[in-house]
C-alpha cells in the first residue's frame, strides 16, 4: 500500500486569507486554529472590551504568520447575532478555550447586541485616508438607506480631491456609527503600503489619523505590518521620525509570530488517515511510534520532547524531529506558515504528496518515514523563496555547495550528508545539533525505506 492510499491531505489549508475575498468564508473560520498566540491577542482585545484604555493594536510579523487569518476570525467573533460566521467562530472558540471564551462572551456586551460595524481595509500604495474611504464605501455598498446613500455621495466627492483631509474622514466614520448604531471594528491589512506612501509623500499622507482613531471612543483599530512603524520612516527627517514614534506609542504593538514547534498542530490538522487500512498496518504504526518515542527520550527540543505515542502516531509519516525541523526551516529560510502549508498541500514531487506517492508500507518491510533529507531537497527546490539575513543565507549556500559535490555517492551516504547539513543549519536552535544521538534519531535507528 502506497502512503497516498493511507494518508489524505486537506488541500484547503494552503489557501492564504484575504480580508475582502474571505469575508463570508465560513470554512476558514471553522478551520482557524486558536493557537497560543491567537489567544494571547484575543486576551488583549477582551481586556479592551472589559474597560482597558487600549483601542488600537498593531500586529507585526513577517509574511505568512497568520495575521490576516486572525483578523478574519476576529471579524466573525464581532458579527451580529444572526451571522453564521459568528456562530462558527463561537463554536471554535468555546471548544478550544472555554474559559477565555466565557470572558469574551461576558465582555462582548460592550459591543451591543448588534456586534461591531466592520471596515475591512486592504491597503494599497496610497494615503491611509484614501484606504479608509474605500473600505467605508464598500461597507455601505449594500445599505439602501437614505443616510447610507448620503455617505456614499460624500465619499465620491472626497475621492475627487487632491488631498483627503483627516477631519472629513473622521466625520464620516463617526456618522457611520450613528447610522448603523454600532461601534467600528477597523482592520487595515498590508498597512506597510500606507506607511511607505506616507514616508515618500509626507505632504499627501496624513499619519495623524492614526492618533485620532486610537483616541476616539467609537472604534477598535487593528493594523497589520511586516516590520515596525519606524522601519518605514528611514527617509524622513529626525523631527518626522519622532512624530512617527509618538504615533506608534498609541498602539499596543504585538509581535505576531508563532513558535516553529506549532507546526505539529498544523500537520495534525492537515492530515487524515484512511480508516480502512487494516489492523496489521495499525500495529506497525504503533510499533513505529513506540520506537520514535524511545529515540526522543534523551533529546530535549521544546515542543516535541514530551509528545506521547498517540500523537507521534498521528504525525506519521513525519517523525517528531522532522516535524519541528520543517517549522524551523520555514521560519528561518522561507515564509513561515505559508511555506509549511505549501509543503503539506503542493503537488510538486519534492513536497509531501511526492513522498506519499513514492513510498509504501506493508506488513513486512520497515516502516518508511519522512526524513530531514527530504526536507533538505524541498528547500533546495524552492531556493528562490529562501530568505534570511546574509549570514544564514550564506550558510545555506555553503552547505548546498558541499553536498552537491557528493551527488554521485550512494543513496544512504547522501541521505546522511543531507541530514547532517540540515542539523548544522539549525545548530543555533536549542536542542538541535549534529550529534550522533540526533543523527541516529533522524535516520531512524536502523529503519530502512522501501522505494518504488
C-alpha positions in Angstrom: 0.0 0.0 0.0 1.4 3.3 -1.1 1.3 6.0 1.6 -1.0 8.2 -0.5 -3.6 5.5 -0.1 -3.2 5.6 3.6 -3.0 9.4 4.1 -5.1 12.2 2.7 -4.2 15.9 2.8 -6.7 18.7 3.3 -5.7 20.9 0.3 -7.7 23.9 1.6 -5.1 24.6 4.4 -2.7 26.2 1.9 -5.1 28.9 0.8 -4.0 32.3 2.2 -6.6 34.6 3.6 -7.7 37.8 2.0 -9.8 40.0 4.3 -12.0 41.2 1.4 -12.4 38.0 -0.5 -12.9 35.8 2.6 -15.4 38.0 4.4 -18.0 35.2 4.1 -15.7 32.1 4.0 -17.2 30.1 6.9 -14.9 27.1 6.3 -11.9 29.3 7.0 -13.5 30.3 10.3 -14.1 26.7 11.2 -10.6 25.7 10.3 -8.9 28.6 12.1 -6.5 27.4 14.8 -6.7 29.3 18.0 -3.1 28.9 18.8 -1.4 30.2 21.9 -0.5 33.4 20.0 -4.1 33.9 18.8 -5.4 33.5 22.3 -2.9 35.9 23.6 -4.0 38.6 21.2 -7.7 37.9 21.9 -7.0 38.3 25.6 -5.7 41.9 24.8 -8.9 42.6 22.9 -11.1 41.2 25.6 -9.3 43.4 28.1 -10.3 46.5 26.0 -13.9 45.3 26.0 -13.7 44.9 29.8 -12.6 48.6 30.2 -8.9 48.8 29.5 -7.8 52.0 27.7 -6.3 50.3 24.7 -8.3 50.7 21.5 -5.5 50.4 18.8 -3.2 47.4 18.1 -0.5 46.6 15.6 0.2 43.0 14.6 3.8 42.9 13.4 5.3 39.8 11.8 6.8 38.6 8.5 4.8 37.1 5.6 2.8 34.0 6.2 2.4 34.1 10.0 -1.4 34.2 10.1 -2.2 37.9 10.8 -4.9 38.1 8.2 -6.4 34.8 9.3 -6.6 36.1 12.9 -8.3 39.3 11.8 -10.8 37.5 9.7 -11.6 35.3 12.8 -11.9 38.5 14.9 -14.4 39.9 12.4 -16.5 36.8 12.7 -16.5 37.0 16.5 -17.7 40.6 16.4 -20.5 39.9 13.9 -24.3 40.3 14.6 -26.4 37.7 16.4 -27.8 36.1 13.2 -24.4 35.7 11.5 -23.4 32.1 10.6 -19.8 33.3 10.7 -20.3 34.4 14.3 -21.8 31.0 15.2 -18.9 29.1 13.6 -16.3 31.4 15.4 -18.1 31.0 18.7 -18.1 27.2 18.4 -14.5 27.1 17.5 -13.5 29.5 20.3 -15.6 27.8 23.0 -14.3 24.3 22.1 -10.7 25.4 22.1 -10.6 27.6 25.2 -13.8 27.6 27.3 -12.5 29.9 30.0 -11.3 32.6 27.6 -14.5 32.3 25.6 -16.6 32.9 28.7 -14.6 36.1 29.4 -15.3 37.2 25.8 -19.0 36.3 26.0 -19.3 38.4 29.1 -17.2 41.3 27.8 -19.0 41.3 24.4 -21.9 43.2 25.9 -19.7 46.3 25.4 -20.3 45.9 21.7 -24.0 45.9 22.0 -26.4 43.2 20.7 -25.7 44.0 17.0 -21.9 43.5 17.2 -19.5 45.9 15.5 -19.6 47.6 12.1 -16.8 46.0 10.0 -14.3 48.0 7.9 -12.1 45.6 6.0 -9.3 47.7 4.5 -6.6 46.1 2.4 -4.0 48.8 1.7 -2.5 50.0 -1.5 0.3 52.4 -2.1 -1.9 55.4 -1.1 -2.7 57.5 1.9 -4.5 55.8 4.8 -7.3 58.3 4.5 -8.0 57.0 0.9 -7.8 53.4 2.1 -10.3 54.1 4.8 -12.7 55.9 2.4 -12.6 52.9 0.1 -13.3 50.4 2.8 -16.2 52.6 4.1 -17.7 52.9 0.7 -17.6 49.1 0.3 -19.1 48.6 3.7 -22.1 50.7 2.8 -22.4 49.3 -0.7 -25.5 47.2 0.0 -27.1 49.6 2.5 -30.0 51.2 0.7 -31.0 53.7 3.4 -31.0 57.5 2.6 -28.3 58.1 5.2 -26.0 55.4 3.6 -26.6 57.0 0.2 -25.5 60.3 1.6 -22.3 58.7 3.0 -21.5 57.3 -0.4 -22.1 60.6 -2.2 -19.7 62.4 0.2 -17.1 59.7 -0.3 -17.3 60.1 -4.1 -16.8 63.9 -3.7 -13.9 63.5 -1.3 -12.1 61.0 -3.6 -12.0 63.6 -6.4 -10.0 66.0 -4.2 -6.2 66.0 -4.4 -5.8 65.6 -0.6 -8.3 63.9 1.6 -8.4 65.6 5.0 -8.4 63.6 8.2 -11.2 65.7 9.7 -13.5 64.7 6.8 -12.7 61.0 7.1 -13.2 61.1 10.9 -16.5 62.8 10.4 -17.7 60.1 8.0 -16.5 57.3 10.3 -18.4 58.8 13.3 -21.5 59.3 11.2 -21.4 55.7 10.1 -21.6 54.6 13.8 -24.8 56.7 14.2 -26.4 55.2 11.1 -25.6 51.6 12.0 -25.8 52.1 15.8 -22.6 50.1 16.1 -19.1 50.9 17.1 -16.4 50.3 14.4 -14.0 47.4 14.0 -11.4 48.6 11.6 -8.6 46.3 10.3 -6.0 47.7 7.9 -4.1 44.8 6.3 -0.8 45.3 4.5 -0.6 48.6 6.4 3.1 49.0 5.4 2.0 50.1 2.0 0.2 53.1 3.5 3.3 53.9 5.6 5.6 53.6 2.6 3.3 56.1 0.7 3.3 58.5 3.7 7.1 58.3 4.1 7.6 59.1 0.4 4.8 61.7 0.2 4.7 63.4 3.6 2.5 66.2 2.3 -0.2 63.8 1.0 -0.3 61.1 3.6 -1.7 62.2 7.0 -0.4 59.8 9.6 -2.2 61.7 12.4 -5.5 60.0 11.5 -4.0 57.0 13.4 -3.8 59.1 16.5 -7.4 60.3 16.1 -8.6 56.7 15.7 -6.6 55.5 18.6 -8.0 58.1 20.9 -11.7 58.1 19.8 -14.3 56.2 21.7 -16.2 54.7 18.7 -13.7 52.3 17.1 -11.3 49.4 17.7 -8.4 49.7 15.3 -6.0 47.0 14.1 -3.2 47.3 11.6 -1.1 44.5 10.2 2.6 45.1 9.4 5.7 43.2 8.3 8.0 45.5 10.3 7.8 48.2 13.0 6.5 51.7 12.2 9.9 53.3 12.5 11.4 51.0 9.9 9.2 52.6 7.2 10.5 56.1 8.1 14.1 55.8 7.2 13.9 58.6 4.6 12.3 61.1 6.9 13.9 63.9 8.9 14.6 63.4 12.6 11.6 65.6 13.6 9.3 63.5 11.3 10.7 60.2 12.7 10.0 61.5 16.2 6.4 62.2 15.2 6.0 58.6 13.8 7.4 57.2 17.1 4.8 59.2 19.1 2.0 57.8 16.9 3.4 54.2 17.3 3.2 54.8 21.1 -0.6 55.0 20.8 -0.6 51.3 19.7 -0.3 48.1 21.6 2.3 46.5 19.4 2.2 42.7 19.3 4.8 40.6 17.6 2.6 38.0 15.8 4.9 35.1 15.4 4.1 31.5 16.4 6.9 29.3 17.8 8.1 26.9 15.0 7.0 23.9 17.1 3.4 24.8 16.5 3.9 23.0 13.1 2.9 19.8 14.9 -0.7 21.2 15.2 -0.7 22.3 11.6 0.3 18.8 10.4 -2.2 17.1 12.6 -5.0 19.4 11.2 -3.9 18.8 7.6 -3.7 15.0 7.5 -6.4 12.4 7.6 -5.7 8.6 7.9 -7.8 6.2 5.8 -9.7 4.1 8.4 -9.7 1.0 6.1 -6.0 0.3 6.1 -6.3 -2.7 8.4 -5.1 -3.9 11.8 -1.7 -5.1 10.6 -0.7 -1.6 9.4 -2.1 -0.1 12.6 0.1 -2.4 14.6 3.1 -1.5 12.6 2.5 2.2 13.1 2.0 1.6 16.9 5.4 -0.1 17.0 7.0 2.7 14.9 5.6 5.4 17.3 6.9 3.4 20.2 10.4 3.4 18.7 10.2 7.1 17.9 9.2 7.9 21.5 12.1 5.9 22.8 14.5 7.7 20.4 13.2 11.1 21.6 13.7 10.4 25.3 17.1 11.9 25.5 16.6 14.7 23.0 15.4 18.0 24.6 13.7 20.2 21.9 11.0 22.5 23.1 7.6 21.4 22.0 8.3 17.8 20.8 10.3 16.1 23.5 7.2 15.4 25.5 4.9 14.1 22.7 3.1 10.9 23.6 3.0 7.9 21.4 -0.6 8.5 20.2 0.4 12.0 18.9 3.6 10.6 17.3 1.5 8.0 15.5 -0.9 10.7 14.3 2.1 12.7 12.9 3.1 9.9 10.6 4.8 10.0 8.1 6.5 12.8 9.9 8.7 11.9 12.9 8.7 14.4 15.8 12.1 15.6 14.7 11.2 16.1 11.0 8.0 17.9 12.0 9.9 20.5 14.1 12.6 20.9 11.5 10.0 21.7 8.9 8.9 24.6 11.1 12.4 25.8 11.9 13.5 25.8 8.2 10.3 27.6 7.2 10.8 30.2 9.9 14.4 30.8 9.2 14.8 30.4 5.5 11.3 30.8 3.9 7.8 32.3 4.6 6.8 30.7 7.9 3.3 29.0 7.9 2.9 29.8 4.2 5.8 27.6 3.3 4.6 24.9 5.7 1.2 24.9 4.1 2.8 24.7 0.6 4.9 21.7 1.6 1.8 19.9 3.0 -0.5 20.6 0.1 1.6 21.2 -3.0 1.6 18.7 -5.9 5.3 19.1 -6.6 7.3 15.9 -6.5 9.5 17.1 -3.6 6.6 18.1 -1.3 4.7 15.8 1.0 2.4 14.5 -1.8 5.6 13.4 -3.7 6.8 11.5 -0.7 3.4 9.8 -0.2 3.3 8.6 -3.8 6.8 7.3 -3.7 6.9 5.2 -0.6 4.8 2.3 0.5 4.1 0.5 3.7 3.2 -3.2 4.2 3.2 -5.8 6.9 6.8 -6.9 6.5 9.2 -4.1 5.3 10.5 -1.5 7.7 8.1 1.5 8.1 9.3 4.4 6.0 9.0 8.0 7.4 9.8 11.4 6.0 13.4 12.3 6.9 15.4 15.5 7.1 17.0 14.7 3.7 13.5 15.0 2.1 13.1 18.4 3.7 16.5 19.4 2.5 15.6 18.6 -1.1 12.4 20.5 -0.9 14.0 23.7 0.4 16.7 23.4 -2.2 13.9 23.2 -4.8 12.2 26.4 -3.6 15.6 28.2 -3.3 14.1 31.3 -4.9 12.0 31.7 -1.7 14.9 31.3 0.7 15.1 34.3 2.9 17.0 35.3 6.0 19.9 37.6 7.0 23.1 37.4 5.0 24.9 35.1 7.3 22.2 32.4 7.4 21.7 32.6 3.7 25.4 32.2 3.2 25.5 29.1 5.4 22.7 27.6 3.3 24.6 28.2 0.1 27.8 26.8 1.6 26.2 23.6 2.8 24.3 23.1 -0.5 27.6 23.5 -2.4 29.4 21.0 -0.2 26.6 18.3 -0.5 26.4 19.0 -4.3 29.9 17.6 -4.6 28.7 14.1 -3.4 25.7 13.7 -5.6 27.2 10.6 -7.2 27.7 8.8 -3.9 25.4 6.1 -2.6 21.8 6.9 -1.5 22.4 6.1 2.2 25.6 8.2 2.3 23.9 11.1 0.5 20.9 10.9 2.9 23.3 11.1 5.9 25.1 14.1 4.4 21.8 16.0 3.9 20.7 15.1 7.4 23.9 16.4 8.9 23.7 19.5 6.7 20.1 20.4 7.9 21.2 19.8 11.6 24.1 22.1 11.1 21.9 24.8 9.5 19.8 24.7 12.7 22.6 24.3 15.2 21.6 27.6 16.9 18.1 26.1 17.8 18.2 24.9 21.4 18.4 21.1 21.4 19.3 20.7 17.7 22.8 19.8 16.8 24.6 17.2 14.6 25.3 14.9 17.5 25.5 11.1 16.9 22.3 10.6 19.0 20.2 13.1 17.0 21.6 11.8 13.7 20.6 8.3 14.6 17.1 9.6 15.6 16.8 11.5 12.3 17.9 8.5 10.3 15.6 6.1 12.0 18.0 4.0 14.1 18.3 1.2 11.6 15.0 1.5 9.8 15.4 1.5 6.0 13.0 2.9 3.4 11.3 0.9 0.7 11.2 2.8 -2.5 9.2 2.2 -5.7 
